[in-house]
Amino acid sequence: MKISKRKKRIISYIFIPVIMAVLGYGIIFVAARPVINLASNVFNMVLSKTMPNFSSELESVYDENAKVQKDGIIKKSDIVFPGYEVRYGELFCDRLNMDVKVFWGDTDRVFKEGAGQYIGSFLPGFGHMVLLGAHDSLYFEPLQDVKNGDVFVLRTNYGEFQYRVTETKIADAKDSEVFFDNSDKEQLILYTCYPFGALIGIKDQRFYVCAEKIAGPVISEE
Amino acid sequence: MEKKTESGKVRKKSKKVKNIRTVVSLVLSFILALCITAIIVLTAFKMSFFNASSVIGEFNKTNYYYSVWDSVYEKACNTLRPSGLPEEVLDGVFDKNVVYMESKNYIEAQIKQQDYTVNTTVIENKIKDNISSYIKKNNIETTKETDRGISDITGEIIKDYESALKFPFAAQYVKYMNMYNKVFAPLCAVLVILCIIICFVLVSMQHWAHRGIRYISYALLSSGIMGFLAPAVIRISGAYERLNVTPLRLYNLVVAVIESNLNMLMYLSCAAFVLFGLSLGAINTLKQRASHKR
């Protein structure tokens, strides 16, 4: 069927601009590829999978009522790792009447709600140092009465661990060699500002409690 | 066109010339489309993202200044918490209207590259008075160390207050805005001149003016499609809403500025569509005149 000249003209008004647009995008993509790749990499670093959550409540992977392992071996692949500023456990000490929420990350937001773990340390069960901090005027106030031999229970979303206090120490806040990571056993280090409760503004000293693991499951890397 | 008995060669030659003219016209039309698209993109950025008035307007629309008070108060509480002082010492320290105005004036001055000094004297005196009242009320013994500590806390709170009032990326934004404004005018001028030259060549290449304008209309429609499609896809997908930017007021501002820029790109592309429509009208008019002449 012969297409009329008018129809041909109308078709050309659609096809030619569309082909030009496609070619144009193609040329821009090829010519600006280094810039596009750079911009894309930068954006991927700041883009998350979902819209950011601005809720004032911190998220949690911890279930108080869930049954967790107290001994044995746990596979690393079975653990739900907490994200930043996410609650993953609870720290108890019966003698000190302490019951503190534990979060992954040590920001001001976290310290308002409980104890925060330094993300350069390990989660419980991995055989390395677990470093938790909190404010002396809030959740770690009971630490001023801690004694050697006190037992802390750290219950997480995957296991329950017990630690016995072996040592306490007061050091400068900037002293990075104060950590007791010279033991074969897994250690729980609790730290807070010192002196306790004193109204002296910005405190330059820290109070450290070192406790060694006495019970709890072991995380297998396999 | 010649009609000779040796018409085989002459017709072949004229057909060859016609084909060459068509190809050259299409190529010029494509270059014109790219130039118009570039003008659309440059103008959209000039009118939205790199326009100080437009960006300052977005600060107002997203209630950015009202939200600053929340940050100021939260930072002050975070500073107080380790000291053992209660939040009540901040009562009456940060007035919402004052924080709004200081933040607005400071940010506008930053973007307009003007000097501005935040007034912290009233806040500093109020904090010190509140802390002194708290100490007296609770019979807390004060020492030199306590006084030094109170002074440290007050200083820290004032520092956080000034930092919360600022727009964090103002310096970088102003730097890139100035760079863009320097290159915008000469670049646009070159593109406009190029467009004019191409249009002139397209029209004068053809025997009939309306045929030249047809190639210009292809370029207008194509540039409208190029300028409209990408922003529309980004706008619909909402990928920029997943930007991990905190706090909330900054996130709202960034999203609003990006949306404003995408909208401007689409509006200017629509202007290209309108010009395409007008060019069709011009083609029709010229064609009718041409057929009357014949």
Interface residues (C-beta under 8 A of the other chain):
Chain A: Y13 I16 P17 V18 M20 A21 L23 G24 Y25 I27 V46 L47 S48 K49 T50 M51 P52 F54 D108 F111 K112 H135 D136 S137 L138 C193 G197 A198 L199 I200 G201 I202 K203
Chain B: L26 S29 F30 A33 L34 T37 N78 R81 P82 S83 G84 L85 I135 I140 E145 T146 R148 G149 I150 S151 D152 I153 E156 S217 Y218 A219 L221 S222 I225 M226 L229 A230 A239 E241 R242 L243 N244 V245 T246 P247 L248 Y251
